[in-house]
């Protein structure tokens, strides 16, 4: 029997917070040729709902009069703070009668107001994490996580993290193989684990560096498998290796070598998920030494062995 997915939208919600997860479930049906999910777009009343991008979505069901389904998702967006107490009461009642409930981005504010996230570890957009923690002190807000789960209550960070969460739910319901096919169809990364940071290592370093060092960082990020070393990076900046290392630590809080290793580990992680290449081949290709070195570094950085990561998030459901 198909699972019913209800997505709640409201004026000034974020378009991609709604359309991204929605498309994942729709594509799961299309890719499998089976109706795994019946989808309903909820609002306070059926009809047009204007999103914060100016595009209008057409809600098909009323929040109050529609029987609960298997999954209730709440989209994010600035309009979440304008939801009135009646809306929150209806969401709480519906959430209590749904097998699973989830929020995308700032949709966590609405779910938090129901009281159902008290004591839970939760995620939201990194810009709103401090506010969420301040307004709801009973929550354990993780400003870095892509998505979190606590007793069938799911919360995710902004926009693309909602897609990650939806892919994780598809994988849980119907296997990693179907989730991988959906990810490939949508041309997104095979769904990322929820505790992965919202920022890639490259983006984080771009945000924290500036001046001529930022130019070097950009070059390394664009060609992480080139023959980079401290001397080469320092030369491209026209400074001594010693001065370069000092400047790097000041701006990025790590050594150049650690930065390069993290960039290459991200490439290795991607290859683990998207190919059946051996660990030895991946280690060599990503300039991370041998298979054993890659295992140790991967475990240290991501908190699990490469084989476990591939088993959970790879193209095949079988362990590597």
N, C-alpha and C positions, 0 to 999 in steps of 0.2 A: 504494500500500500504506500502511495507517495506521502512524503512528509510535507506538511504545510509550512511555508515560510512567509511570515508576515513582516513587512517592512513599514515602519511608521515614519511618515514625513510631515512637515509643518512649514508654514511660511518662513522664508529665509533660511531654509536648511541648505546644506552643501550638496550640490548636484552630484559630485563624484562619490560622496559618502553613500548616496542612494544607488546610483547607477552601477558603481563598481561591484559591490557584493551581489546586487541583483543579477548582473550579467553572468557572474560565476555560476550561480544556481541554474540559470537558464541554459548556459553552455553545457553544464553537466547533463541536462536532459538531452540536448542536441548531440553531444559527443557519444553518448551511450545508446541513443535511440530509444530510451526508456524514460517515462515520466517519473523521475525520482522525486521531484519537488513540484508542488503546486504553489504558485506565488500569488500573494495578495498585497497590493499597495494600499496601506491604511493612512487615513488622515482623520481629523475630527469629523469631517463629513466628506462624502464622495465628491469629486470634482477637481477643478484645477488648483494646483498649489504652486506658487511662484517661488523658485529657489533663489539663493543669493547671487546666482550668475545672471538672473533675469529670465532664464529658461523655465518654462512651466511643465510640471509633471501632472498627470491625471490620476488622482487617487481613485481606486475602484471600490473601496470598502470603508465603512465608518468604524472608527476605533471602538465606539461603545456598543454597536449593534451586531458586530461580527463575532461568531464563536471563536475562542482561542485556538491557535494552531500548535504545531510542534516547536517552532522557533519564532521568537519575537525579536526583531532587530530594530534599533532606534538610530536613525541617521544623526549625524552631527551638523553643526552650523550655528551661526550667531543667533538664530531664532530660537535655539533651545532655551535660552534664558527668559524668553517671553512666554513660555508655556505656563498656563495657569494651574491652580491647584486641582481643578477638576480633571484636567488632562493627566496630571501626575497620578491622581487617584485611580483613573481608568487604566493607566499603564501598570500600576502596581497590581491591580486586580487581575489584569490580563497576564502579567508576568508570573504571578503565583499559580496560574492555571496552565502555563505553557511548560513544556518539558525543558526547554532551554531559552535563555534570554541573552541578548547581546547588544552592545552599543558600538558605534563607530565614531571615533574621534571625540568631539565634545558631546556626543549623545550620552556619554558617561555622566554628565551633569544631571540629565533627566533621570537616568537610572539610579543615581546616587540619592536623588530627592525621594525616591520611593522607599529608601531605607534598606533595600535588598542587597546593597553592596557593603554594608557595615561589616568591618572585620576582614574584608577581602583585599587581596592584592589586585590593583587595577591599573589600566593603561589609558592614556589619552594623548592628544597632541602635545608635544613637548612644550609648546608655548603656553598651554593652559594647565600644565601639571601643578604648578605652584598654587594657582587659584583653586583648583579642585581640592588639593590637600588642605588649604586654608579654610575653605567653606565646609568641608566634610572631614573633620579630623579623625573620624572612626575608620576612614579608608587608609589603606597602605598604598600610596600612589607611587608607581614605578615610572619615572620620567623617561626611561630609556627603552623599555620593552615595546615591541611591536604589538603584541597582544598578550592578554593574561586570561587564565581560567581559574575559577573558584566555584566548585559545586554547581556546575552547569550554568554559571554566569560568566559571560565572556565580555571583555572590553578590549578595544583596540585603539591604536594611535591613528594618525590622520590619513585620510584618503587611501593611498595604496595599501596601508596596513589593514584596512577593511577588506581588501581583496585577499590579502594573506590569510586573514581570519576565515573568510568564506571558503578558501581553498582547503584550509585545515579541517573545517567542518565536513566538506565533501570527502576528504581523505578518510576521516573518521567514520563517516556513514557508508562509503562505498569503495574505499581502498585508495592507496596512493597512486595506483596506475591511472584511475579516472581523473584524479586531481592533476596529475602530470599532463594528461591530454588536454584538460581544460586550460592549464597554464600555457601550454604551447599554442593552443588556438588563440588565446588572448595576447600572446607574445609578451608575457610577463615572466619574471623569474619563477621557477618552480617554488612553491610556497615556502617562505622562510620560517624558521622556528620562532615562536613567540618571544623568546627571551633575547633574540638578536637585537642589537642596538638600532634605533630609528635611523641613525646616520651611518653611512658607510665610513670606513676609515679615511678614505680619500676626501670625502666631503667634509668630515669633521676637521681634518687638517687644513683644508682650504679655508674654512671659516675662522680658524684660529691663527693663521699665518697672514703676513702682510709684507708689502714692499718687495724687494728683490727675492726674498726667501719664498714668497708666494709664487713667483714666477718659476723658481726651481721646483717647488712642490707640484705645480701644474704640469711641468715637463715629465716628472717622474710618474705621476698618475697616468699620464697619457701613454707612457711606454714602460710599465713596471717590470717587464722582462728584459729590458736592455741591461748592459753590463755596468750598472750603477755601483759606485762605491763612494766612500766619503771624499776621496780626493777628486773624483770626477764631479761630484755635486758641488764641492767647494770651488773648483775651477770654473764651473759654469756661472758661479756667482762672483768670481774674481776676488775671493778672500782665501785666507789660509785655512787648511783643514781644521786647525784648532779653533779658530774664530767661528767657523761654520758650525762646528759641533756645539759651541757655547750658545750661539744664536738659535740654533735648532731647539736645544733644550729649553731656552727661555720662552720661546713662542709656542712650542708644541708639547713640552713636558715629557719628551722621550728622546732617545738617541735616533740618529738617521737610520742606523741599522735596524732598530726595532720597527720604525715606520715602514721601511721597505719590506721587512718580513710580514707585517700585518697586511700590506697591500697584496703580497703574493699569496698569503693564506686565504684571502678573499677569493682570489682566482682559483685556488685549489678547491675551496669549498664549492664554488660554482661548478667546476668540472666533476666533482663527486656527485653532485645532484643531476647533472645534465648529460653525463656520458658513462660508459662502462669501462673506461680506461683503468688500468691497474694503478695501484697506489704508487708503485715505483715510477711508472710513466708520468703520472701527475707531478710527483716530486721533482723529477728531472725537468719536465717542461716548465714548471713554475719556479725553477732555480731555488729549491728548498732542500737540496741535498738528496738523501736517499729516503726510502719508504719509512725507515724507523725514525729518522729525524722529523719527517712530516707527521708521523703519529704523535710524537712527543709534543711538537709545537701546536698541533691541532687540538690535542687534549688540553694543553695549558691555556690556549686562547679561547676555545669554544666550550670547554667543560665536558666534552664527550669524544670518544674515539671516532676516527673517520668512518669506520665500518658501521657504527651505530647511526651516524649522521646519514650515510647513504641509504641504510635500511629504512630510515624514517622519511627521508625527503628525496630519494633518488627516483629515477625513471621506473625502476622495478620495485615491487613490494618485497622482493627477496633481499635478505641481508647480503652485503658485499663480502 
